[in-house]
Amino acid sequence: MSTIHSFLGSGWGFPPVFNKVEKQVGMLSDEADIQSSLEILLSTRPGERVMRPDYGCNLDELLFEPLTTTLKTYIKDLVSTAILYHEPRIEVNKIELDDSGTLEGIIILSIEYTVRSTNSRYNFVYPFYKNEGTEIK
């Protein structure tokens, strides 16, 4: 049974994948673990985690709000605050919000960040879909 000794940390992949042959769970480490952590953080509502009721980002509550400059600024602040409190391995450099696909129901959040311990820069793109339930027949 091999163990992962990662400088940046390691954790279960999401969704969890179990290997019957090796009797192990699929693990992520280093930058892949940070990217997965960001995706989980932005797609989790506060209150969904049993032992961490403050974990998450309330993007779902803004689903039907008109996309104004105030809302764009609020979304950036919401994401920045969630990362500040729940992802201590990174420092956010810039958050951009691309609303060119608003008519299609897509808002693209682009997060540029620096990993604190290695001083490496990365970016993370999170598509936020505003029209999840429009395919009703």
ChimeraX attribute file (.defattr): number of C-alpha atoms within 10 A of each C-alpha:
attribute: neighborCount
match mode: 1-to-1
recipient: residues
	/A:1	5
	/A:2	6
	/A:3	7
	/A:4	11
	/A:5	10
	/A:6	11
	/A:7	10
	/A:8	16
	/A:9	14
	/A:10	18
	/A:11	18
	/A:12	16
	/A:13	17
	/A:14	14
	/A:15	9
	/A:16	9
	/A:17	12
	/A:18	14
	/A:19	9
	/A:20	8
	/A:21	6
	/A:22	9
	/A:23	9
	/A:24	12
	/A:25	14
	/A:26	14
	/A:27	17
	/A:28	20
	/A:29	19
	/A:30	15
	/A:31	15
	/A:32	15
	/A:33	19
	/A:34	21
	/A:35	17
	/A:36	18
	/A:37	19
	/A:38	21
	/A:39	16
	/A:40	16
	/A:41	20
	/A:42	20
	/A:43	15
	/A:44	16
	/A:45	18
	/A:46	16
	/A:47	14
	/A:48	12
	/A:49	12
	/A:50	9
	/A:51	8
	/A:52	10
	/A:53	11
	/A:54	15
	/A:55	21
	/A:56	24
	/A:57	22
	/A:58	19
	/A:59	17
	/A:60	14
	/A:61	9
	/A:62	13
	/A:63	15
	/A:64	9
	/A:65	9
	/A:66	10
	/A:67	13
	/A:68	9
	/A:69	9
	/A:70	9
	/A:71	13
	/A:72	16
	/A:73	13
	/A:74	13
	/A:75	19
	/A:76	17
	/A:77	13
	/A:78	17
	/A:79	21
	/A:80	18
	/A:81	14
	/A:82	18
	/A:83	22
	/A:84	14
	/A:85	11
	/A:86	15
	/A:87	15
	/A:88	10
	/A:89	16
	/A:90	21
	/A:91	17
	/A:92	20
	/A:93	13
	/A:94	13
	/A:95	20
	/A:96	14
	/A:97	17
	/A:98	14
	/A:99	15
	/A:100	11
	/A:101	11
	/A:102	14
	/A:103	10
	/A:104	11
	/A:105	15
	/A:106	17
	/A:107	19
	/A:108	17
	/A:109	19
	/A:110	17
	/A:111	20
	/A:112	17
	/A:113	19
	/A:114	17
	/A:115	18
	/A:116	14
	/A:117	10
	/A:118	11
	/A:119	11
	/A:120	11
	/A:121	14
	/A:122	15
	/A:123	15
	/A:124	16
	/A:125	16
	/A:126	16
	/A:127	14
	/A:128	17
	/A:129	16
	/A:130	19
	/A:131	14
	/A:132	11
	/A:133	7
	/A:134	8
	/A:135	6
	/A:136	5
	/A:137	3
